[in-house]
Amino acid sequence: MNEEAPRAPYLADQLRDHKDEIASVWAEQIGKLPDSRYGSYPQAERLGWASQGVSATIQALSTGSYEPAETYLRDISLTRLQMGFDISEVIQALLLLKESALPVIEQASLDGSFDCAKAASALDRYLRFVVGRFAYLYSQAMDRELRKSEERFRTMANFTYDWEYWLDPEGTYLYVSPSCERITGYRSEEFQSNPVLLETIVHPDDRETVIAHLREEPFEGSSVQPVVFRIVTRGGEERWLEHVCQPVYGSGEKYLGRRGSNRDITERRRAEQALEQRAREQAVAAERSRLARELHDSVTQALYSVTLYAEATRLALSAGKQAIATENLGELHNMAREAMVDMRMLIFELHPPVLEEEGLVAALQARLSAVDSRAGLQAQFRAEGERRIPLYIEEELFWVAVEAFNNVIKHARAQRVMVDLRFDDQTVNLVVSDDGHGFDPARLDESGGMGLEGMKGRVSRIEGRLKIASAPGQGTTVKVEVGY
């Protein structure tokens, strides 16, 4: 460094003699700077910084060389940057050195042996250098840190398995990671040259939702919720992506655009669908077996009863007992009608097409109508937030409700049955309650009766929670909560 510092040993001696006093005042003053980070640091830490600055000043003024100041400035330019200080904050703090030292300079000049104006001029010259040199070194440190940050970001993003990108506030790609080609078949340059390429390759069934999400204005502090959708690759393959994005802000809360990440979850999605399909098939098979048994038992019992009444009717006619024969024929008619209702109910349960075609709400309404007509119950149904959820969850909830209806018909001796179905953003709640005579749940748990094990199995398969509340004379309530 060619420039010489003002050589002022007389000033350096005064600063050295009062170093602790000057450093203490300086540390206190920088802590009072308005809207500055300095105030968040303890006085002891600020005192250490001030002592370092006073020592560098003393050495420079003693030797006439800026080398001690250069070393000091290089150190604080990097550390203050890493601590998040703005350049103007540090410059303001550096300039406060003169204000902190002036009382000492003025006191030394009282006996006339110390030139106060000359000392102040030397200190001003020194501080002009310090401020200018700091600004230069701080800018250099900022450039180095920025390059390091960009290099770290690009290294991380270029080698990440996920497809990363950065859009500026106008929607132009600032960066697209190479992984996009592995996932989509399109190169990063193609996405950068065509900002709407992602929207173009989204599966038609998902496009409206995805476009609405991508064009929604993000805001700071907004929650990051994954969006799952399908794309069609360059080769025509359908793939599933899990997408997250969030706004990016720089210093001064300046909006810098949006960072996004797309993860290929195709294999995971296929595995989940395979498990869902397998669970659905197993549930259907188990349900068909159960209904087949009930159908067999129902038909056998009905035919046996019909046979007995037919034989009794024949004997009554042979004996000339017309009234008894007429009464028996009436019973035969009622049995046949009830058997027909039972058969239709069981056949409906074997394959309720309304469930798959129209959803859980419509299926439960149809089933309740059948219960009403069959058992003469007053049935009430209420649905809130109706929407379609995964079919395998709808099926299991439907059969839990059917089992609850069967219990009401067979055991409860109820007059009313109420069904509440509530859909929230991530859960569905089913409540079936009646005003029947109820039971002791403890005794039911011991016996496992009333289809309780079947209900537990169904709810367990969809990872839900089942609660059955009842008491003698107080009716029964079946509650199921499931996340989806």
C-alpha positions in Angstrom: 0.0 0.0 0.0 1.6 3.2 -1.2 -0.5 5.8 0.6 1.0 7.0 4.0 -1.0 7.5 7.1 -0.8 10.8 9.0 2.1 10.3 11.4 1.0 11.8 14.7 2.8 10.2 17.6 1.6 12.9 20.0 -2.0 12.0 19.2 -1.2 8.3 19.4 0.3 8.7 22.8 -2.9 10.5 24.1 -5.1 7.7 22.6 -2.9 5.1 24.2 -3.0 6.7 27.6 -6.8 6.8 27.4 -7.5 3.7 25.3 -9.9 2.0 27.8 -11.9 5.2 28.3 -12.2 5.9 24.6 -13.1 2.3 23.8 -15.8 2.3 26.5 -17.4 5.5 25.2 -17.2 4.3 21.6 -18.8 0.9 22.5 -21.6 2.7 24.3 -22.3 5.1 21.4 -22.4 2.4 18.7 -24.9 0.5 20.8 -27.2 3.5 20.6 -27.2 3.8 16.8 -30.9 3.8 15.7 -32.2 0.7 13.8 -28.8 -1.0 14.0 -27.8 -4.5 14.9 -25.1 -3.2 17.2 -27.7 -2.6 19.9 -28.5 -6.4 20.0 -25.0 -7.2 21.1 -23.9 -6.9 24.8 -21.7 -4.0 25.9 -18.8 -6.4 26.7 -18.7 -7.6 23.1 -19.0 -4.1 21.6 -16.1 -3.1 24.0 -13.9 -5.8 22.5 -14.6 -4.5 19.0 -13.9 -0.9 20.0 -10.6 -1.8 21.7 -9.5 -3.5 18.5 -10.3 -0.4 16.5 -8.6 2.0 18.9 -5.5 -0.2 18.9 -5.3 -0.2 15.1 -5.7 3.6 15.1 -2.9 4.1 17.6 -0.5 1.9 15.6 -1.3 3.7 12.3 -0.8 7.1 13.8 2.4 6.0 15.6 4.1 4.6 12.5 2.5 6.6 9.7 1.5 3.4 8.0 -2.0 2.2 7.1 -1.0 -1.5 7.4 -2.4 -1.9 10.9 -5.7 -0.3 9.8 -5.7 -2.5 6.7 -5.5 -5.7 8.7 -8.2 -4.4 11.1 -10.5 -3.4 8.2 -10.1 -6.7 6.3 -11.1 -8.5 9.5 -14.3 -6.5 10.2 -15.4 -6.3 6.6 -15.7 -10.1 6.5 -17.0 -10.6 10.0 -19.6 -7.8 9.9 -20.8 -9.1 6.5 -21.2 -12.6 7.9 -23.0 -11.2 11.0 -25.5 -9.5 8.7 -24.4 -5.8 9.2 -25.2 -3.4 6.5 -22.3 -1.3 5.1 -23.9 2.0 6.3 -24.1 0.7 9.9 -20.4 -0.1 10.1 -19.4 3.2 8.5 -21.6 5.1 11.1 -19.9 3.1 13.9 -16.4 3.9 12.5 -17.1 7.6 12.3 -18.1 7.7 16.0 -14.4 7.1 16.9 -13.7 10.8 16.5 -16.6 11.8 18.7 -15.4 9.3 21.3 -11.8 10.6 21.2 -12.5 14.4 21.1 -12.9 14.8 24.9 -9.5 13.3 25.4 -8.0 15.6 22.7 -9.6 18.7 24.0 -8.5 17.9 27.6 -4.8 17.5 26.4 -4.9 20.9 24.7 -5.8 22.8 27.8 -2.1 23.4 28.9 -1.2 24.7 25.4 1.3 22.0 24.7 -1.0 20.0 22.5 -2.4 21.3 19.2 -6.1 20.3 19.3 -6.9 21.4 15.7 -3.8 19.6 14.3 -4.7 16.4 16.2 -8.4 16.5 15.0 -7.2 17.1 11.4 -4.9 14.0 11.6 -7.8 11.9 13.0 -10.1 13.2 10.3 -7.6 12.2 7.6 -7.2 8.8 9.1 -10.9 8.2 9.3 -11.5 9.3 5.7 -9.1 6.6 4.7 -10.7 4.1 7.0 -14.2 4.7 5.7 -13.2 4.6 2.1 -11.0 1.5 2.5 -13.7 -0.3 4.5 -16.3 0.4 1.8 -14.0 -1.1 -0.8 -13.0 -4.2 1.3 -16.7 -4.8 2.3 -17.7 -4.8 -1.4 -15.0 -7.2 -2.2 -16.0 -9.5 0.7 -19.6 -9.3 -0.4 -18.7 -10.3 -4.0 -16.6 -13.2 -2.7 -19.4 -14.4 -0.4 -21.9 -14.0 -3.2 -19.8 -16.1 -5.6 -19.3 -18.7 -2.9 -23.0 -18.8 -2.3 -23.8 -19.0 -6.0 -21.2 -21.8 -6.4 -22.6 -23.7 -3.4 -26.2 -23.3 -4.7 -25.3 -24.4 -8.2 -23.2 -27.3 -7.0 -26.1 -28.4 -4.7 -28.8 -27.8 -7.2 -26.9 -29.3 -10.2 -26.3 -32.5 -8.4 -29.6 -32.8 -6.5 -31.9 -35.7 -7.6 -34.9 -33.4 -7.6 -35.8 -30.9 -10.3 -35.0 -27.4 -8.8 -35.8 -24.1 -10.3 -35.9 -20.3 -9.6 -38.3 -17.9 -11.3 -37.8 -14.1 -11.1 -40.7 -11.8 -10.2 -41.7 -11.6 -13.9 -41.9 -15.4 -14.2 -38.7 -15.9 -16.2 -36.5 -18.8 -15.2 -33.2 -17.7 -13.5 -32.2 -21.3 -13.0 -33.4 -24.8 -13.8 -31.4 -27.9 -12.5 -30.3 -30.6 -15.0 -32.5 -33.2 -13.2 -35.5 -31.8 -15.2 -34.3 -33.8 -18.2 -34.2 -37.1 -16.3 -37.7 -36.5 -15.1 -39.4 -34.9 -18.1 -37.1 -35.6 -21.1 -36.8 -31.8 -21.6 -33.5 -30.0 -21.1 -33.1 -27.1 -18.7 -32.5 -24.7 -21.7 -35.9 -25.6 -23.0 -37.6 -24.6 -19.8 -35.6 -21.4 -19.7 -36.6 -20.5 -23.2 -40.2 -21.4 -22.7 -41.5 -20.4 -19.2 -44.9 -22.1 -19.7 -43.4 -25.5 -20.8 -44.2 -27.0 -17.3 -47.9 -26.0 -17.7 -47.9 -27.5 -21.1 -46.7 -30.9 -20.1 -49.0 -31.2 -17.1 -51.6 -34.0 -17.5 -54.9 -32.6 -18.9 -56.9 -33.7 -15.8 -54.5 -31.9 -13.4 -53.7 -28.8 -15.6 -56.3 -26.4 -14.2 -55.3 -27.0 -10.6 -51.6 -26.7 -11.4 -51.9 -23.6 -13.5 -53.9 -21.9 -10.7 -51.2 -22.8 -8.2 -48.3 -21.7 -10.3 -49.9 -18.4 -11.2 -51.0 -17.6 -7.6 -49.1 -14.7 -6.1 -46.9 -16.1 -3.2 -46.4 -14.1 -0.1 -43.8 -14.2 2.7 -44.7 -16.5 5.5 -47.1 -18.5 3.5 -47.2 -22.2 4.3 -45.5 -24.6 1.9 -48.0 -27.2 1.0 -47.0 -30.0 -1.5 -49.1 -30.2 -4.7 -49.2 -33.6 -6.3 -49.9 -33.9 -10.1 -49.1 -35.8 -13.2 -47.0 -34.8 -16.2 -46.6 -36.4 -19.6 -42.9 -36.7 -20.5 -41.4 -36.0 -23.9 -41.6 -39.8 -24.6 -45.3 -39.9 -23.7 -44.9 -41.5 -20.3 -47.1 -40.4 -17.4 -45.2 -39.5 -14.3 -46.3 -38.2 -10.8 -44.6 -35.2 -9.3 -44.7 -33.7 -5.8 -44.2 -30.0 -6.1 -43.4 -27.4 -3.5 -42.5 -23.7 -3.9 -42.1 -20.6 -1.8 -41.3 -16.9 -2.3 -37.7 -15.6 -2.1 -36.9 -12.3 -0.4 -33.6 -10.4 -0.3 -32.3 -7.6 1.9 -34.9 -4.9 2.5 -37.7 -7.5 2.0 -37.2 -7.2 -1.7 -39.2 -9.9 -3.6 -36.8 -11.9 -5.7 -39.1 -14.4 -7.2 -40.1 -18.0 -6.4 -38.0 -21.1 -5.7 -39.6 -24.5 -6.6 -38.8 -28.1 -6.3 -40.3 -31.0 -8.2 -39.8 -34.6 -6.9 -40.6 -37.6 -9.0 -42.8 -39.8 -6.9 -44.0 -42.1 -9.7 -42.7 -45.3 -8.1 -44.1 -44.4 -4.7 -47.4 -43.5 -6.2 -47.6 -46.8 -8.1 -46.7 -48.7 -4.9 -49.5 -46.9 -3.0 -52.0 -47.6 -5.8 -51.0 -51.2 -5.8 -51.5 -51.5 -2.0 -54.8 -49.7 -2.2 -56.0 -52.0 -5.0 -54.9 -55.1 -3.1 -56.6 -53.8 0.1 -59.7 -53.1 -1.9 -59.7 -56.5 -3.5 -59.2 -58.2 -0.1 -62.0 -56.2 1.4 -64.3 -57.0 -1.5 -63.5 -60.7 -1.3 -64.1 -60.7 2.5 -67.4 -58.8 2.1 -68.6 -61.2 -0.6 -67.8 -64.2 1.6 -69.7 -62.7 4.5 -72.7 -61.7 2.4 -72.7 -65.1 0.7 -73.0 -66.7 4.1 -75.8 -64.4 5.1 -77.6 -65.0 1.8 -77.3 -68.7 2.3 -78.6 -68.6 5.9 -81.4 -66.1 4.9 -82.6 -68.2 2.0 -82.3 -71.5 4.0 -84.3 -70.1 6.9 -86.9 -68.5 4.7 -87.4 -71.7 2.6 -87.6 -73.8 5.8 -90.3 -71.5 7.2 -92.2 -71.5 4.0 -92.1 -75.3 3.9 -93.4 -75.6 7.4 -96.3 -73.2 6.8 -97.1 -74.8 3.4 -97.3 -78.2 5.1 -99.5 -76.8 7.9 -101.7 -75.2 5.3 -102.1 -78.5 3.4 -103.0 -80.3 6.7 -105.5 -77.6 7.6 -107.2 -77.8 4.2 -107.3 -81.6 4.4 -109.0 -81.3 7.8 -111.5 -78.8 6.5 -110.1 -76.0 8.7 -110.5 -73.1 6.2 -109.8 -70.3 8.7 -106.5 -71.8 9.8 -105.5 -72.4 6.2 -106.4 -68.8 5.3 -104.3 -67.5 8.2 -101.4 -69.7 7.2 -101.5 -68.4 3.7 -101.3 -64.9 5.0 -98.2 -65.8 7.0 -96.8 -67.4 3.9 -97.4 -64.2 1.9 -95.7 -62.1 4.6 -92.7 -64.5 4.8 -92.2 -64.4 1.1 -92.4 -60.6 1.0 -89.8 -60.3 3.8 -87.6 -62.8 2.2 -87.8 -60.8 -1.0 -86.8 -57.6 0.9 -83.9 -59.5 2.5 -82.7 -60.9 -0.8 -82.8 -57.4 -2.4 -80.9 -55.9 0.5 -78.2 -58.6 0.3 -77.9 -58.4 -3.4 -77.5 -54.6 -3.1 -74.7 -55.1 -0.6 -73.0 -57.6 -2.9 -72.4 -54.8 -5.4 -73.7 -51.3 -4.6 -73.0 -49.5 -7.9 -74.1 -46.2 -6.6 -71.0 -46.1 -4.3 -68.5 -46.2 -7.1 -70.5 -44.0 -9.5 -71.9 -41.3 -7.2 -69.9 -41.6 -3.9 -70.4 -42.2 -0.3 -73.2 -39.7 0.4 -75.4 -41.1 -2.3 -74.7 -44.7 -1.3 -75.6 -44.0 2.4 -78.8 -42.2 1.4 -79.8 -45.2 -0.8 -79.0 -47.6 2.0 -80.9 -45.5 4.6 -83.9 -45.5 2.3 -83.8 -49.3 2.3 -83.5 -49.4 6.1 -86.4 -47.1 6.4 -88.7 -49.1 4.2 -87.6 -52.4 5.6 -87.7 -51.7 9.3 -90.1 -48.8 9.6 -87.4 -46.6 11.2 -87.3 -42.8 11.0 -84.0 -42.2 9.2 -82.2 -38.8 9.2 -79.2 -38.1 7.2 -76.9 -35.0 7.1 -73.8 -34.4 5.1 -71.4 -31.4 5.4 -68.6 -30.4 3.0 -69.5 -33.2 0.6 -66.6 -34.3 -1.7 -65.2 -37.4 -3.2 -62.4 -39.2 -1.3 -60.4 -42.3 -2.2 -62.8 -45.1 -3.2 -61.3 -47.6 -0.8 -62.0 -45.3 2.2 -65.6 -44.7 0.9 -66.1 -48.5 0.7 -64.9 -49.3 4.2 -66.9 -46.4 5.7 -70.0 -47.6 3.8 -69.7 -51.1 5.2 -69.1 -49.8 8.7 -72.4 -47.8 8.4 -74.1 -50.9 6.9 -73.0 -53.0 10.0 -74.3 -50.2 12.3 -77.6 -50.1 10.4 -77.9 -53.9 10.7 -77.3 -53.6 14.5 -80.1 -51.0 14.8 -82.5 -53.2 12.9 -81.7 -56.5 14.6 -80.8 -55.4 18.2 -81.6 -51.8 19.1 -85.4 -51.8 19.0 -85.0 -48.1 18.0 -87.4 -45.7 16.5 -84.9 -43.3 14.9 -81.5 -43.7 13.3 -79.4 -40.6 12.6 -76.3 -40.4 10.3 -73.9 -37.4 10.2 -71.1 -37.4 7.6 -68.7 -34.5 7.7 -65.8 -33.9 5.3 -62.9 -31.6 6.3 -59.8 -30.7 4.4 -57.9 -33.8 5.6 -60.4 -35.9 7.5 -63.8 -37.4 7.2 -66.1 -38.2 10.2 -69.0 -40.7 10.2 -71.4 -40.8 13.1 -74.3 -43.3 13.2 -76.6 -43.0 16.3 -79.9 -44.4 17.4 -82.4 -44.0 20.2 -82.6 -47.7 21.0 -82.2 -49.5 24.3 -78.4 -49.5 24.1 -76.1 -52.0 25.8 -73.0 -52.3 28.1 -69.9 -51.7 25.9 -67.7 -53.7 28.4 -69.8 -56.8 27.9 -69.8 -56.3 24.2 -66.0 -56.1 24.1 -65.8 -59.4 25.9 -68.2 -61.2 23.5 -67.1 -59.4 20.3 -70.8 -59.4 19.2 -72.8 -57.1 17.0 -70.1 -57.1 14.3 -67.6 -55.1 16.4 -64.6 -57.1 15.2 -65.6 -56.5 11.6 -66.0 -52.7 12.2 -62.6 -52.6 13.9 -61.0 -54.5 11.0 -62.4 -52.1 8.4 -61.4 -49.0 10.3 -58.0 -50.4 10.9 -57.5 -51.0 7.2 -58.0 -47.3 6.5 -55.9 -46.2 9.5 -58.9 -44.6 11.2 -60.3 -44.3 14.7 -63.4 -46.1 15.9 -65.4 -45.2 19.0 -68.6 -46.9 20.1 -70.6 -45.2 22.9 -73.6 -46.8 24.5 -75.4 -47.5 27.8 -78.5 -49.4 28.7 -81.5 -47.4 27.8 -79.5 -44.5 26.2 -79.1 -45.6 22.6 -75.8 -46.2 20.7 -73.4 -44.0 18.8 -70.8 -45.3 16.4 -68.1 -42.7 15.5 -65.4 -43.1 12.8 -62.7 -40.6 11.9 -60.3 -41.2 9.0 -57.6 -39.0 7.5 -57.0 -39.0 3.7 
